[in-house]
């Protein structure tokens, strides 16, 4: 089972690494990080690098496609070579997925028109501009397309996908393996629940 995760300068690392930690445990999984060219790719903060093993041109198909987000995703919504590659790989997938603003790339590629989808709360209007029906749900499945909300929700998406692919026992085992048992110290993890002080701090 080939899992392909495209990476690009300006991505949010957890968008890619969170799902990777789950999906790499699928039976027979072969996870490939792909980029415009093999080699290091720097994150949005400029401090962390991930390494692409393959170039987009070397990858023509995937069983699972996971498109991460981040500032770099927003900058690439008009990157036709990348969008064309997403369309071509999507034509071969069993599951096409996104995390955070990765859904903007799916939308820009024309894959979300008329579908319910989610993204980071700050990207709701942009997602709607691509013909998607934005929802603030954490994970949204529409046929073989699965979108996840902001950053940390990629883990939830990957666990959802693991159940669809390998069954509930496997998904629960993967959750146990990474000890994913969220107990956040604050109830501020969504725009609807965040305090005004938190929003003011971010200037939103």
ChimeraX commands (.cxc) that place a marker at each C-alpha (Angstrom):
marker #1 position 0.00,0.00,0.00 radius 0.5
marker #1 position 1.65,3.20,-1.17 radius 0.5
marker #1 position 1.04,6.30,0.95 radius 0.5
marker #1 position 2.30,9.48,-0.70 radius 0.5
marker #1 position 2.73,12.73,1.23 radius 0.5
marker #1 position 3.68,15.75,-0.89 radius 0.5
marker #1 position 5.87,18.26,0.94 radius 0.5
marker #1 position 6.90,21.79,0.00 radius 0.5
marker #1 position 8.67,24.75,1.53 radius 0.5
marker #1 position 6.41,26.42,4.06 radius 0.5
marker #1 position 4.46,23.36,5.15 radius 0.5
marker #1 position 3.36,22.78,8.74 radius 0.5
marker #1 position 5.35,19.69,9.83 radius 0.5
marker #1 position 2.67,18.15,12.05 radius 0.5
marker #1 position 0.27,18.13,9.09 radius 0.5
marker #1 position 2.54,15.56,7.46 radius 0.5
marker #1 position 4.21,13.86,10.41 radius 0.5
marker #1 position 1.03,13.28,12.44 radius 0.5
marker #1 position -0.64,11.19,9.72 radius 0.5
marker #1 position 2.70,9.54,8.91 radius 0.5
marker #1 position 3.00,8.17,12.45 radius 0.5
marker #1 position -0.34,6.39,12.02 radius 0.5
marker #1 position -0.33,5.40,8.36 radius 0.5
marker #1 position 3.18,3.93,8.42 radius 0.5
marker #1 position 1.73,1.20,10.68 radius 0.5
marker #1 position -0.81,0.03,8.11 radius 0.5
marker #1 position -0.08,-3.51,6.89 radius 0.5
marker #1 position 2.20,-3.34,3.87 radius 0.5
marker #1 position 2.52,0.44,4.03 radius 0.5
marker #1 position 5.16,2.11,1.87 radius 0.5
marker #1 position 5.24,5.80,2.82 radius 0.5
marker #1 position 6.87,8.20,0.38 radius 0.5
marker #1 position 7.52,11.88,0.95 radius 0.5
marker #1 position 7.59,13.60,-2.44 radius 0.5
marker #1 position 8.54,17.13,-3.49 radius 0.5
marker #1 position 9.42,19.09,-6.59 radius 0.5
marker #1 position 12.87,17.53,-6.23 radius 0.5
marker #1 position 14.30,14.98,-3.80 radius 0.5
marker #1 position 16.03,16.43,-0.77 radius 0.5
marker #1 position 15.37,18.72,2.18 radius 0.5
marker #1 position 12.21,20.81,2.44 radius 0.5
marker #1 position 11.96,23.57,5.04 radius 0.5
marker #1 position 8.89,24.17,7.20 radius 0.5
marker #1 position 6.92,27.40,7.50 radius 0.5
marker #1 position 8.93,28.64,10.48 radius 0.5
marker #1 position 12.22,27.95,8.73 radius 0.5
marker #1 position 13.69,25.86,11.54 radius 0.5
marker #1 position 12.79,22.27,10.64 radius 0.5
marker #1 position 13.38,20.27,7.49 radius 0.5
marker #1 position 11.77,17.12,6.15 radius 0.5
marker #1 position 13.39,15.06,3.43 radius 0.5
marker #1 position 11.67,14.09,0.19 radius 0.5
marker #1 position 12.72,10.70,-1.14 radius 0.5
marker #1 position 11.19,11.25,-4.57 radius 0.5
marker #1 position 10.26,13.97,-7.04 radius 0.5
marker #1 position 6.65,14.54,-8.02 radius 0.5
marker #1 position 7.54,13.45,-11.53 radius 0.5
marker #1 position 8.54,10.03,-10.23 radius 0.5
marker #1 position 5.19,9.44,-8.52 radius 0.5
marker #1 position 2.24,8.75,-10.77 radius 0.5
marker #1 position -0.05,6.86,-8.44 radius 0.5
marker #1 position -0.87,6.23,-4.80 radius 0.5
marker #1 position -3.29,4.22,-2.73 radius 0.5
marker #1 position -3.47,7.04,-0.19 radius 0.5
marker #1 position -2.58,10.68,-0.87 radius 0.5
marker #1 position -2.14,12.98,2.15 radius 0.5
marker #1 position -1.82,16.68,1.30 radius 0.5
marker #1 position -0.54,18.77,4.22 radius 0.5
marker #1 position -1.07,22.48,4.71 radius 0.5
marker #1 position 0.75,25.48,6.10 radius 0.5
marker #1 position 1.70,28.91,4.75 radius 0.5
marker #1 position 3.31,27.20,1.78 radius 0.5
marker #1 position 0.01,25.58,0.81 radius 0.5
marker #1 position -1.70,28.97,0.64 radius 0.5
marker #1 position 1.10,30.23,-1.61 radius 0.5
marker #1 position 0.67,27.29,-3.99 radius 0.5
marker #1 position -3.02,27.49,-4.83 radius 0.5
marker #1 position -2.04,28.77,-8.30 radius 0.5
marker #1 position 0.86,26.34,-8.75 radius 0.5
marker #1 position -0.50,24.48,-11.75 radius 0.5
marker #1 position 2.29,21.86,-11.92 radius 0.5
marker #1 position 1.52,20.87,-8.32 radius 0.5
marker #1 position -2.25,21.03,-8.81 radius 0.5
marker #1 position -1.99,18.97,-11.98 radius 0.5
marker #1 position 0.08,16.38,-10.15 radius 0.5
marker #1 position -2.54,16.21,-7.37 radius 0.5
marker #1 position -5.27,15.65,-9.98 radius 0.5
marker #1 position -3.30,12.90,-11.70 radius 0.5
marker #1 position -2.50,11.05,-8.48 radius 0.5
marker #1 position -6.06,11.50,-7.20 radius 0.5
marker #1 position -7.31,9.68,-10.29 radius 0.5
marker #1 position -5.48,6.57,-9.01 radius 0.5
marker #1 position -6.15,6.72,-5.26 radius 0.5
marker #1 position -8.38,4.75,-3.00 radius 0.5
marker #1 position -8.27,7.67,-0.55 radius 0.5
marker #1 position -7.34,11.29,-1.16 radius 0.5
marker #1 position -6.92,13.29,2.04 radius 0.5
marker #1 position -5.78,16.64,3.34 radius 0.5
marker #1 position -4.83,18.23,6.63 radius 0.5
marker #1 position -5.38,21.88,7.54 radius 0.5
marker #1 position -4.94,24.19,4.55 radius 0.5
marker #1 position -3.95,21.24,2.42 radius 0.5
marker #1 position -7.65,21.24,1.55 radius 0.5
marker #1 position -7.09,24.55,-0.27 radius 0.5
marker #1 position -4.83,22.66,-2.68 radius 0.5
marker #1 position -7.52,20.01,-3.18 radius 0.5
marker #1 position -10.03,22.80,-3.73 radius 0.5
marker #1 position -7.78,24.66,-6.15 radius 0.5
marker #1 position -7.31,21.39,-8.05 radius 0.5
marker #1 position -11.08,21.20,-8.48 radius 0.5
marker #1 position -11.58,18.16,-6.26 radius 0.5
marker #1 position -13.91,19.66,-3.65 radius 0.5
marker #1 position -16.57,21.34,-5.78 radius 0.5
marker #1 position -19.98,20.68,-4.23 radius 0.5
marker #1 position -18.51,18.66,-1.37 radius 0.5
marker #1 position -18.50,19.26,2.36 radius 0.5
marker #1 position -14.95,19.83,3.53 radius 0.5
marker #1 position -12.96,21.29,6.39 radius 0.5
marker #1 position -9.72,23.18,6.85 radius 0.5
marker #1 position -8.06,25.47,9.36 radius 0.5
marker #1 position -10.70,27.91,10.62 radius 0.5
marker #1 position -8.79,30.85,9.14 radius 0.5
marker #1 position -9.17,29.41,5.64 radius 0.5
marker #1 position -12.94,28.88,5.63 radius 0.5
marker #1 position -13.75,31.64,3.14 radius 0.5
marker #1 position -10.96,30.60,0.78 radius 0.5
marker #1 position -12.18,27.01,0.85 radius 0.5
marker #1 position -15.69,28.19,0.00 radius 0.5
marker #1 position -14.30,30.14,-2.96 radius 0.5
marker #1 position -13.36,26.79,-4.53 radius 0.5
marker #1 position -16.95,25.59,-4.40 radius 0.5
marker #1 position -16.68,23.53,-1.21 radius 0.5
marker #1 position -19.19,23.67,1.62 radius 0.5
marker #1 position -17.05,24.53,4.63 radius 0.5
marker #1 position -17.80,22.81,7.92 radius 0.5
marker #1 position -15.94,23.15,11.20 radius 0.5
marker #1 position -16.06,19.40,11.84 radius 0.5
marker #1 position -12.69,17.91,12.74 radius 0.5
marker #1 position -12.76,15.18,10.06 radius 0.5
marker #1 position -15.05,15.13,7.04 radius 0.5
marker #1 position -15.45,12.18,4.69 radius 0.5
marker #1 position -17.07,12.64,1.28 radius 0.5
marker #1 position -16.74,9.46,-0.70 radius 0.5
marker #1 position -13.04,8.74,-1.06 radius 0.5
marker #1 position -12.01,12.28,-0.10 radius 0.5
marker #1 position -11.28,12.91,3.59 radius 0.5
marker #1 position -10.38,16.36,4.87 radius 0.5
marker #1 position -9.15,17.29,8.32 radius 0.5
marker #1 position -9.32,20.62,10.13 radius 0.5
marker #1 position -6.30,22.42,11.55 radius 0.5
marker #1 position -2.92,20.78,12.17 radius 0.5
marker #1 position -3.49,18.34,15.07 radius 0.5
marker #1 position -6.67,16.98,13.47 radius 0.5
marker #1 position -4.48,15.14,10.98 radius 0.5
marker #1 position -3.97,12.48,13.64 radius 0.5
marker #1 position -7.74,12.04,13.94 radius 0.5
marker #1 position -8.02,11.85,10.17 radius 0.5
marker #1 position -5.31,9.20,9.96 radius 0.5
marker #1 position -6.96,7.10,12.67 radius 0.5
marker #1 position -10.28,7.39,10.81 radius 0.5
marker #1 position -8.53,6.26,7.65 radius 0.5
marker #1 position -6.77,3.42,9.47 radius 0.5
marker #1 position -10.14,2.06,10.57 radius 0.5
marker #1 position -11.50,2.28,7.02 radius 0.5
marker #1 position -8.46,0.48,5.62 radius 0.5
marker #1 position -7.54,-2.04,8.32 radius 0.5
marker #1 position -10.45,-2.19,10.76 radius 0.5
marker #1 position -11.21,-0.81,14.19 radius 0.5
marker #1 position -8.89,-3.09,16.14 radius 0.5
marker #1 position -5.93,-1.95,14.05 radius 0.5
marker #1 position -6.86,1.72,14.38 radius 0.5
marker #1 position -7.24,1.39,18.14 radius 0.5
marker #1 position -3.91,-0.40,18.31 radius 0.5
marker #1 position -2.23,2.43,16.41 radius 0.5
marker #1 position -3.80,4.96,18.77 radius 0.5
marker #1 position -2.47,3.00,21.72 radius 0.5
marker #1 position 0.97,2.68,20.14 radius 0.5
marker #1 position 1.38,6.46,19.99 radius 0.5
marker #1 position -0.51,6.95,23.28 radius 0.5
marker #1 position -2.86,9.43,21.67 radius 0.5
marker #1 position -5.07,10.30,24.63 radius 0.5
marker #1 position -5.69,14.05,24.40 radius 0.5
marker #1 position -6.25,15.83,27.69 radius 0.5
marker #1 position -5.43,19.46,26.86 radius 0.5
marker #1 position -4.89,21.88,29.73 radius 0.5
marker #1 position -7.19,24.44,28.07 radius 0.5
marker #1 position -10.46,24.19,26.15 radius 0.5
marker #1 position -9.33,26.55,23.42 radius 0.5
marker #1 position -8.78,24.20,20.52 radius 0.5
marker #1 position -11.43,25.58,18.16 radius 0.5
marker #1 position -12.42,29.07,17.12 radius 0.5
marker #1 position -15.88,28.61,18.61 radius 0.5
marker #1 position -14.51,27.68,22.04 radius 0.5
marker #1 position -11.50,29.99,22.23 radius 0.5
marker #1 position -11.57,32.95,24.59 radius 0.5
marker #1 position -11.57,36.48,23.27 radius 0.5
marker #1 position -8.19,36.94,24.94 radius 0.5
marker #1 position -6.78,34.09,22.85 radius 0.5
marker #1 position -8.24,35.57,19.66 radius 0.5
marker #1 position -6.89,39.00,20.55 radius 0.5
marker #1 position -3.44,37.52,21.10 radius 0.5
marker #1 position -3.52,36.12,17.54 radius 0.5
marker #1 position -5.08,39.30,16.19 radius 0.5
marker #1 position -8.14,37.53,14.80 radius 0.5
marker link #1:1,2 radius 0.2
marker link #1:2,3 radius 0.2
marker link #1:3,4 radius 0.2
marker link #1:4,5 radius 0.2
marker link #1:5,6 radius 0.2
marker link #1:6,7 radius 0.2
marker link #1:7,8 radius 0.2
marker link #1:8,9 radius 0.2
marker link #1:9,10 radius 0.2
marker link #1:10,11 radius 0.2
marker link #1:11,12 radius 0.2
marker link #1:12,13 radius 0.2
marker link #1:13,14 radius 0.2
marker link #1:14,15 radius 0.2
marker link #1:15,16 radius 0.2
marker link #1:16,17 radius 0.2
marker link #1:17,18 radius 0.2
marker link #1:18,19 radius 0.2
marker link #1:19,20 radius 0.2
marker link #1:20,21 radius 0.2
marker link #1:21,22 radius 0.2
marker link #1:22,23 radius 0.2
marker link #1:23,24 radius 0.2
marker link #1:24,25 radius 0.2
marker link #1:25,26 radius 0.2
marker link #1:26,27 radius 0.2
marker link #1:27,28 radius 0.2
marker link #1:28,29 radius 0.2
marker link #1:29,30 radius 0.2
marker link #1:30,31 radius 0.2
marker link #1:31,32 radius 0.2
marker link #1:32,33 radius 0.2
marker link #1:33,34 radius 0.2
marker link #1:34,35 radius 0.2
marker link #1:35,36 radius 0.2
marker link #1:36,37 radius 0.2
marker link #1:37,38 radius 0.2
marker link #1:38,39 radius 0.2
marker link #1:39,40 radius 0.2
marker link #1:40,41 radius 0.2
marker link #1:41,42 radius 0.2
marker link #1:42,43 radius 0.2
marker link #1:43,44 radius 0.2
marker link #1:44,45 radius 0.2
marker link #1:45,46 radius 0.2
marker link #1:46,47 radius 0.2
marker link #1:47,48 radius 0.2
marker link #1:48,49 radius 0.2
marker link #1:49,50 radius 0.2
marker link #1:50,51 radius 0.2
marker link #1:51,52 radius 0.2
marker link #1:52,53 radius 0.2
marker link #1:53,54 radius 0.2
marker link #1:54,55 radius 0.2
marker link #1:55,56 radius 0.2
marker link #1:56,57 radius 0.2
marker link #1:57,58 radius 0.2
marker link #1:58,59 radius 0.2
marker link #1:59,60 radius 0.2
marker link #1:60,61 radius 0.2
marker link #1:61,62 radius 0.2
marker link #1:62,63 radius 0.2
marker link #1:63,64 radius 0.2
marker link #1:64,65 radius 0.2
marker link #1:65,66 radius 0.2
marker link #1:66,67 radius 0.2
marker link #1:67,68 radius 0.2
marker link #1:68,69 radius 0.2
marker link #1:69,70 radius 0.2
marker link #1:70,71 radius 0.2
marker link #1:71,72 radius 0.2
marker link #1:72,73 radius 0.2
marker link #1:73,74 radius 0.2
marker link #1:74,75 radius 0.2
marker link #1:75,76 radius 0.2
marker link #1:76,77 radius 0.2
marker link #1:77,78 radius 0.2
marker link #1:78,79 radius 0.2
marker link #1:79,80 radius 0.2
marker link #1:80,81 radius 0.2
marker link #1:81,82 radius 0.2
marker link #1:82,83 radius 0.2
marker link #1:83,84 radius 0.2
marker link #1:84,85 radius 0.2
marker link #1:85,86 radius 0.2
marker link #1:86,87 radius 0.2
marker link #1:87,88 radius 0.2
marker link #1:88,89 radius 0.2
marker link #1:89,90 radius 0.2
marker link #1:90,91 radius 0.2
marker link #1:91,92 radius 0.2
marker link #1:92,93 radius 0.2
marker link #1:93,94 radius 0.2
marker link #1:94,95 radius 0.2
marker link #1:95,96 radius 0.2
marker link #1:96,97 radius 0.2
marker link #1:97,98 radius 0.2
marker link #1:98,99 radius 0.2
marker link #1:99,100 radius 0.2
marker link #1:100,101 radius 0.2
marker link #1:101,102 radius 0.2
marker link #1:102,103 radius 0.2
marker link #1:103,104 radius 0.2
marker link #1:104,105 radius 0.2
marker link #1:105,106 radius 0.2
marker link #1:106,107 radius 0.2
marker link #1:107,108 radius 0.2
marker link #1:108,109 radius 0.2
marker link #1:109,110 radius 0.2
marker link #1:110,111 radius 0.2
marker link #1:111,112 radius 0.2
marker link #1:112,113 radius 0.2
marker link #1:113,114 radius 0.2
marker link #1:114,115 radius 0.2
marker link #1:115,116 radius 0.2
marker link #1:116,117 radius 0.2
marker link #1:117,118 radius 0.2
marker link #1:118,119 radius 0.2
marker link #1:119,120 radius 0.2
marker link #1:120,121 radius 0.2
marker link #1:121,122 radius 0.2
marker link #1:122,123 radius 0.2
marker link #1:123,124 radius 0.2
marker link #1:124,125 radius 0.2
marker link #1:125,126 radius 0.2
marker link #1:126,127 radius 0.2
marker link #1:127,128 radius 0.2
marker link #1:128,129 radius 0.2
marker link #1:129,130 radius 0.2
marker link #1:130,131 radius 0.2
marker link #1:131,132 radius 0.2
marker link #1:132,133 radius 0.2
marker link #1:133,134 radius 0.2
marker link #1:134,135 radius 0.2
marker link #1:135,136 radius 0.2
marker link #1:136,137 radius 0.2
marker link #1:137,138 radius 0.2
marker link #1:138,139 radius 0.2
marker link #1:139,140 radius 0.2
marker link #1:140,141 radius 0.2
marker link #1:141,142 radius 0.2
marker link #1:142,143 radius 0.2
marker link #1:143,144 radius 0.2
marker link #1:144,145 radius 0.2
marker link #1:145,146 radius 0.2
marker link #1:146,147 radius 0.2
marker link #1:147,148 radius 0.2
marker link #1:148,149 radius 0.2
marker link #1:149,150 radius 0.2
marker link #1:150,151 radius 0.2
marker link #1:151,152 radius 0.2
marker link #1:152,153 radius 0.2
marker link #1:153,154 radius 0.2
marker link #1:154,155 radius 0.2
marker link #1:155,156 radius 0.2
marker link #1:156,157 radius 0.2
marker link #1:157,158 radius 0.2
marker link #1:158,159 radius 0.2
marker link #1:159,160 radius 0.2
marker link #1:160,161 radius 0.2
marker link #1:161,162 radius 0.2
marker link #1:162,163 radius 0.2
marker link #1:163,164 radius 0.2
marker link #1:164,165 radius 0.2
marker link #1:165,166 radius 0.2
marker link #1:166,167 radius 0.2
marker link #1:167,168 radius 0.2
marker link #1:168,169 radius 0.2
marker link #1:169,170 radius 0.2
marker link #1:170,171 radius 0.2
marker link #1:171,172 radius 0.2
marker link #1:172,173 radius 0.2
marker link #1:173,174 radius 0.2
marker link #1:174,175 radius 0.2
marker link #1:175,176 radius 0.2
marker link #1:176,177 radius 0.2
marker link #1:177,178 radius 0.2
marker link #1:178,179 radius 0.2
marker link #1:179,180 radius 0.2
marker link #1:180,181 radius 0.2
marker link #1:181,182 radius 0.2
marker link #1:182,183 radius 0.2
marker link #1:183,184 radius 0.2
marker link #1:184,185 radius 0.2
marker link #1:185,186 radius 0.2
marker link #1:186,187 radius 0.2
marker link #1:187,188 radius 0.2
marker link #1:188,189 radius 0.2
marker link #1:189,190 radius 0.2
marker link #1:190,191 radius 0.2
marker link #1:191,192 radius 0.2
marker link #1:192,193 radius 0.2
marker link #1:193,194 radius 0.2
marker link #1:194,195 radius 0.2
marker link #1:195,196 radius 0.2
marker link #1:196,197 radius 0.2
marker link #1:197,198 radius 0.2
marker link #1:198,199 radius 0.2
marker link #1:199,200 radius 0.2
marker link #1:200,201 radius 0.2
marker link #1:201,202 radius 0.2
marker link #1:202,203 radius 0.2
marker link #1:203,204 radius 0.2
view
